[in-house]
């Protein structure tokens, strides 16, 4: 009878409390990082939208003014009109930008995100 009880216990599967705690900590850390990255992605999308809107301009000052107006509406700070690279490719105006965002993780550790985009 005793051997039957131990045989049933040996077949049990699952995660221990320590294993569950470890998984919860890892998922929590990943969640904190993702929660800090998502606002930078939203900001990137706003900058990309503003650069596409600014590409409707015909001169460099006009392109920068359109971008600065869009920047004040969407309220992003990473890029402004002076940071844009404005080029003409054929009859089309192409507005490009690039910037970096640092996210502090812990102690001396940072996550560096490099964003680049173009209106074309």
KOLVEXZA-471254 format. One record per residue: residue number from 0; residue in three letters; x, y, z of N, C-alpha, C in turn. Coordinates in nm, 4 decimals. Each point is the difference from the previous one (the first is absolute). Example, Ala and Ser with C-alpha at 12.3 -4.5 7.8 and 13.67 -1.06 7.14 Angstrom:
% KOLVEXZA-471254
- 0:Ala:1.3190:-0.5690:0.7800:-0.0890:0.1190:0.0000:0.0900:0.1200:0.0000
- 1:Ser:-0.0350:0.1050:-0.0720:0.0820:0.1190:0.0060:-0.0770:0.1090:0.0730
***
This chain:
% KOLVEXZA-471254
- 0:Unk:0.0815:-0.1181:0.0000:-0.0815:0.1181:0.0000:0.0870:0.1262:0.0000
- 1:Unk:0.1077:-0.0047:0.0742:0.0863:0.1145:0.0089:0.0686:0.0284:-0.1342
- 2:Unk:0.0388:-0.1027:-0.0705:0.0666:0.0201:-0.1287:-0.0953:0.0616:-0.1019
- 3:Unk:-0.1285:-0.0250:0.0103:-0.0977:0.0582:-0.0918:-0.0096:0.1525:0.0212
- 4:Unk:0.0057:0.0433:0.1244:-0.0100:0.1409:0.0298:0.1214:0.0747:-0.0556
- 5:Unk:0.1168:-0.0524:0.0142:0.1203:0.0654:-0.0508:0.0045:-0.0028:-0.1518
- 6:Unk:-0.0528:-0.1014:-0.0604:-0.0023:-0.0067:-0.1460:-0.0901:0.1087:-0.0558
- 7:Unk:-0.1104:0.0293:0.0648:-0.0904:0.1061:-0.0450:0.0636:0.1370:0.0151
- 8:Unk:0.0754:0.0199:0.1059:0.0651:0.1284:0.0227:0.1110:0.0228:-0.1010
- 9:Unk:0.0655:-0.1043:-0.0442:0.1087:0.0152:-0.0961:-0.0530:0.0413:-0.1375
- 10:Unk:-0.1231:-0.0317:-0.0307:-0.0571:0.0339:-0.1301:-0.0589:0.1404:-0.0036
- 11:Unk:-0.0108:0.0669:0.1121:-0.0569:0.1347:0.0013:0.0930:0.0961:-0.0718
- 12:Unk:-0.0616:0.0899:-0.0736:0.0776:0.0999:-0.0718:-0.0536:0.1373:0.0353
- 13:Unk:0.0822:0.1003:-0.0239:-0.0428:0.1361:0.0290:0.1212:0.0849:0.0312
- 14:Unk:-0.0259:0.1207:0.0411:0.1078:0.0931:0.0301:0.0019:0.0214:0.1513
- 15:Unk:0.1183:0.0061:0.0543:0.0122:0.0221:0.1441:-0.0217:0.1479:0.0302
- 16:Unk:-0.0107:0.0319:0.1261:-0.0197:0.1389:0.0399:0.1201:0.0848:-0.0397
- 17:Unk:0.1193:-0.0542:0.0178:0.1220:0.0730:-0.0380:0.0015:0.0224:-0.1514
- 18:Unk:-0.0382:-0.1013:-0.0759:-0.0071:0.0143:-0.1457:-0.1023:0.1047:-0.0409
- 19:Unk:-0.1155:-0.0014:0.0651:-0.1039:0.0982:-0.0276:0.0476:0.1403:0.0343
- 20:Unk:0.0688:0.0148:0.1113:0.0534:0.1292:0.0406:0.1026:0.0510:-0.1018
- 21:Unk:0.0868:-0.0887:-0.0470:0.1001:0.0370:-0.1001:-0.0670:0.0456:-0.1299
- 22:Unk:-0.0984:-0.0735:-0.0458:-0.0719:0.0363:-0.1229:-0.0706:0.1342:0.0182
- 23:Unk:-0.0612:0.0228:0.1159:-0.0691:0.1263:0.0263:0.0979:0.1174:-0.0008
- 24:Unk:0.1191:-0.0184:0.0553:0.1004:0.1071:0.0016:0.0462:0.0309:-0.1416
- 25:Unk:0.0269:-0.1029:-0.0800:0.0440:0.0211:-0.1379:-0.1086:0.0705:-0.0808
- 26:Unk:-0.1234:-0.0455:0.0112:-0.1111:0.0630:-0.0728:-0.0196:0.1439:0.0478
- 27:Unk:0.0138:0.0247:0.1280:-0.0121:0.1355:0.0534:0.1077:0.0929:-0.0532
- 28:Unk:0.1240:-0.0474:-0.0052:0.1099:0.0823:-0.0533:-0.0221:0.0315:-0.1477
- 29:Unk:-0.0419:-0.0984:-0.0760:-0.0278:0.0222:-0.1423:-0.1160:0.0986:-0.0149
- 30:Unk:-0.1001:-0.0120:0.0835:-0.1135:0.0912:-0.0045:0.0388:0.1439:0.0290
- 31:Unk:0.0910:0.0203:0.0953:0.0463:0.1356:0.0335:0.0746:0.0606:-0.1193
- 32:Unk:0.0855:-0.0782:-0.0646:0.0751:0.0497:-0.1156:-0.0952:0.0330:-0.1148
- 33:Unk:-0.0944:-0.0887:-0.0263:-0.0969:0.0242:-0.1081:-0.0822:0.1250:0.0300
- 34:Unk:-0.0363:0.0202:0.1254:-0.0773:0.1183:0.0379:0.0794:0.1284:-0.0220
- 35:Unk:0.1321:-0.0067:0.0050:0.0830:0.1174:-0.0256:0.0292:0.0190:-0.1482
- 36:Unk:-0.0039:-0.1071:-0.0782:0.0291:0.0075:-0.1435:-0.1217:0.0484:-0.0785
- 37:Unk:-0.1194:-0.0374:0.0403:-0.1212:0.0338:-0.0758:-0.0167:0.1517:-0.0210
- 38:Unk:0.0230:0.0858:0.0998:-0.0115:0.1441:-0.0272:0.0995:0.0498:-0.1052
- 39:Unk:0.1189:-0.0588:-0.0073:0.0959:0.0417:-0.1021:-0.0470:-0.0432:-0.1387
- 40:Unk:-0.0666:-0.1142:-0.0092:-0.0561:-0.0436:-0.1282:-0.1140:0.0919:-0.0436
- 41:Unk:-0.0814:0.0421:0.0939:-0.1093:0.0927:-0.0313:0.0576:0.1337:-0.0461
- 42:Unk:0.1055:0.0455:0.0671:0.0653:0.1242:-0.0393:0.0598:-0.0130:-0.1399
- 43:Unk:0.0613:-0.1129:-0.0306:0.0567:-0.0245:-0.1329:-0.1089:0.0078:-0.1071
- 44:Unk:-0.1156:-0.0606:0.0269:-0.1101:0.0044:-0.0962:-0.0472:0.1444:-0.0225
- 45:Unk:-0.0036:0.0806:0.1047:-0.0400:0.1401:-0.0131:0.1022:0.0776:-0.0826
- 46:Unk:0.1289:-0.0273:0.0213:0.1052:0.0675:-0.0758:-0.0066:-0.0416:-0.1463
- 47:Unk:-0.0215:-0.1269:-0.0257:-0.0116:-0.0498:-0.1370:-0.1187:0.0651:-0.0708
- 48:Unk:-0.1122:0.0113:0.0697:-0.1189:0.0645:-0.0569:0.0279:0.1469:-0.0301
- 49:Unk:0.0706:0.0682:0.0907:0.0328:0.1407:-0.0203:0.0964:0.0184:-0.1169
- 50:Unk:0.0938:-0.0934:-0.0174:0.0945:0.0120:-0.1117:-0.0700:-0.0218:-0.1336
- 51:Unk:-0.0964:-0.0896:-0.0034:-0.0770:-0.0213:-0.1234:-0.0856:0.1226:-0.0317
- 52:Unk:-0.0542:0.0624:0.1026:-0.0771:0.1227:-0.0192:0.0918:0.1126:-0.0476
- 53:Unk:0.1202:0.0089:0.0572:0.0952:0.1055:-0.0356:0.0515:-0.0154:-0.1424
- 54:Unk:-0.0001:-0.1204:-0.0522:0.0484:-0.0232:-0.1369:-0.0905:0.0647:-0.1039
- 55:Unk:-0.1167:0.0477:0.0415:-0.0890:0.0702:-0.0922:0.0516:0.1398:-0.0320
- 56:Unk:0.0938:0.0515:0.0799:0.0576:0.1322:-0.0249:0.0905:-0.0014:-0.1219
- 57:Unk:0.0284:0.1183:-0.0526:0.0828:0.0088:-0.1210:0.1396:0.0538:0.0280
- 58:Unk:0.0156:0.0804:0.1042:0.1318:0.0524:0.0347:0.0404:-0.0527:0.1370
- 59:Unk:0.1301:0.0072:0.0270:0.0504:-0.0505:0.1281:-0.0616:0.0752:0.1181
- 60:Unk:-0.0051:0.1349:-0.0006:-0.0644:0.0689:0.1134:-0.1472:-0.0367:0.0160
- 61:Unk:-0.0701:-0.0198:-0.1119:-0.1411:-0.0382:0.0079:-0.0151:-0.1398:0.0592
- 62:Unk:0.0874:-0.0920:-0.0403:-0.0035:-0.1369:0.0532:0.0232:0.0018:0.1497
- 63:Unk:0.0990:0.0757:0.0442:0.0306:0.0072:0.1432:-0.1137:0.0663:0.0785
- 64:Unk:-0.0638:0.1001:-0.0587:-0.1122:0.0669:0.0677:-0.1190:-0.0943:0.0134
- 65:Unk:-0.0288:-0.0752:-0.1057:-0.1103:-0.0974:0.0069:0.0297:-0.1047:0.1068
- 66:Unk:0.1246:-0.0474:0.0039:0.0385:-0.1007:0.0995:-0.0124:0.0571:0.1412
- 67:Unk:0.0459:0.1239:0.0198:-0.0076:0.0605:0.1330:-0.1441:0.0195:0.0457
- 68:Unk:-0.0905:0.0332:-0.0925:-0.1421:0.0109:0.0361:-0.0545:-0.1366:0.0421
- 69:Unk:0.0361:-0.1045:-0.0749:-0.0445:-0.1355:0.0356:0.0607:-0.0432:0.1332
- 70:Unk:0.1237:0.0441:0.0260:0.0650:-0.0333:0.1268:-0.0742:0.0642:0.1170
- 71:Unk:-0.0429:0.1224:-0.0164:-0.0715:0.0661:0.1096:-0.1377:-0.0630:0.0230
- 72:Unk:-0.0603:-0.0522:-0.1064:-0.1310:-0.0653:0.0144:0.0145:-0.1368:0.0662
- 73:Unk:0.0940:-0.0821:-0.0496:0.0172:-0.1365:0.0525:0.0849:-0.0047:0.1266
- 74:Unk:0.0657:0.1112:0.0343:0.0753:0.0143:0.1247:0.1074:-0.1065:0.0182
- 75:Unk:0.0946:-0.0069:-0.0940:0.1182:-0.0847:0.0172:0.1233:0.0888:0.0045
- 76:Unk:0.1045:-0.0463:0.0681:0.1175:0.0826:0.0231:0.1280:-0.0546:-0.0628
- 77:Unk:0.0002:-0.1224:-0.0479:0.1225:-0.0651:-0.0445:0.0597:0.0635:-0.1255
- 78:Unk:-0.0832:0.0506:-0.0889:0.0460:0.0569:-0.1268:-0.0743:0.1311:-0.0218
- 79:Unk:0.0715:0.1004:-0.0523:-0.0673:0.1228:-0.0411:0.0385:0.0318:-0.1445
- 80:Unk:-0.0507:0.1083:-0.0529:0.0204:0.0337:-0.1404:0.1455:0.0141:-0.0401
- 81:Unk:0.0844:0.0481:0.0919:0.1424:0.0173:-0.0316:0.0735:-0.1331:-0.0140
- 82:Unk:-0.0545:-0.1069:0.0578:0.0644:-0.1311:-0.0037:-0.0301:-0.0788:-0.1275
- 83:Unk:-0.0890:0.0515:-0.0830:-0.0412:-0.0730:-0.1192:0.1035:0.0100:-0.1113
- 84:Unk:0.0089:-0.1054:-0.0784:0.0797:0.0000:-0.1219:-0.0996:0.0070:-0.1154
- 85:Unk:-0.0003:0.1119:-0.0705:-0.0956:0.0222:-0.1076:0.0744:-0.0113:-0.1322
- 86:Unk:-0.0465:-0.0899:-0.0857:0.0621:-0.0220:-0.1309:-0.1081:0.0007:-0.1067
- 87:Unk:0.0422:0.0265:-0.1203:-0.0915:-0.0049:-0.1129:0.0430:-0.1163:-0.0887
- 88:Unk:-0.0899:-0.0920:-0.0240:0.0258:-0.1132:-0.0882:-0.0971:0.0104:-0.1164
- 89:Unk:0.0502:0.0494:-0.1111:-0.0865:0.0259:-0.1139:-0.0919:0.1162:0.0326
- 90:Unk:-0.1292:-0.0204:-0.0130:-0.0977:0.1035:0.0330:-0.0500:-0.0118:0.1436
- 91:Unk:0.0488:-0.0977:0.0721:-0.0527:-0.0323:0.1324:0.0945:0.0479:0.1105
- 92:Unk:-0.0558:0.0574:0.1057:0.0774:0.0402:0.1177:0.0008:-0.1181:0.0965
- 93:Unk:0.1211:-0.0372:0.0461:0.0146:-0.1112:0.0940:0.0547:0.0555:0.1319
- 94:Unk:-0.0718:-0.0262:0.1060:0.0391:0.0454:0.1334:0.0461:-0.1216:0.0799
- 95:Unk:0.1245:0.0067:0.0514:0.0565:-0.1102:0.0783:0.0377:0.0490:0.1391
- 96:Unk:0.0041:-0.0924:0.0940:0.0393:0.0324:0.1367:0.0591:-0.1242:0.0651
- 97:Unk:0.0801:0.0207:0.1011:0.0459:-0.1091:0.0855:0.0314:0.0564:0.1383
- 98:Unk:-0.0226:-0.0835:0.1006:0.0248:0.0419:0.1373:0.0132:-0.1238:0.0880
- 99:Unk:0.0472:0.0225:0.1212:0.0189:-0.1086:0.0963:-0.0780:0.0298:0.1270
- 100:Unk:-0.0472:-0.1049:0.0622:-0.0675:0.0098:0.1299:0.0679:-0.0961:0.0964
- 101:Unk:0.0301:0.0464:0.1191:0.0574:-0.0849:0.1042:-0.1060:-0.0257:0.1066
- 102:Unk:-0.0098:-0.1257:0.0389:-0.0908:-0.0381:0.1071:0.0830:-0.0597:0.1122
- 103:Unk:-0.0094:0.0592:0.1176:0.0763:-0.0498:0.1148:-0.0656:-0.1275:0.0511
- 104:Unk:0.0765:-0.1069:0.0074:-0.0532:-0.1267:0.0499:0.0247:-0.0131:0.1496
- 105:Unk:0.1264:-0.0097:0.0392:0.0363:-0.0075:0.1412:0.1491:0.0259:0.0108
- 106:Unk:0.0405:0.0601:0.1108:0.1421:0.0270:0.0233:0.0628:0.0688:-0.1208
- 107:Unk:0.1100:-0.0556:-0.0512:0.0650:0.0615:-0.1159:-0.0530:-0.0522:-0.1344
- 108:Unk:-0.1073:-0.0768:0.0007:-0.0511:-0.0618:-0.1234:-0.1063:0.0874:-0.0663
- 109:Unk:0.0170:0.0216:-0.1300:-0.0937:0.0769:-0.0799:-0.0364:-0.0800:-0.1236
- 110:Unk:-0.1184:0.0260:-0.0527:-0.0422:-0.0560:-0.1270:0.0023:0.1147:-0.0997
- 111:Unk:0.0792:-0.0145:-0.1071:0.0121:0.1044:-0.1016:-0.0842:-0.0394:-0.1206
- 112:Unk:-0.0942:0.0856:-0.0349:-0.0855:-0.0222:-0.1163:0.0382:0.1034:-0.1055
- 113:Unk:0.0299:-0.0461:-0.1210:0.0342:0.0891:-0.1103:-0.1148:-0.0008:-0.0996
- 114:Unk:-0.0547:0.1178:-0.0248:-0.1115:0.0129:-0.0925:0.0449:0.0794:-0.1220
- 115:Unk:-0.0454:-0.0398:-0.1165:0.0247:0.0713:-0.1244:-0.1239:-0.0138:-0.0861
- 116:Unk:-0.0299:0.1027:-0.0751:-0.1166:-0.0062:-0.0859:0.0107:0.0975:-0.1140
- 117:Unk:-0.0891:-0.0174:-0.0954:-0.0003:0.0825:-0.1185:-0.1431:0.0136:-0.0503
- 118:Unk:-0.0278:0.1090:-0.0670:-0.1348:0.0214:-0.0522:-0.0257:-0.0772:-0.1284
- 119:Unk:0.1025:-0.0554:-0.0598:-0.0210:-0.0725:-0.1268:-0.0478:-0.1406:0.0209
***
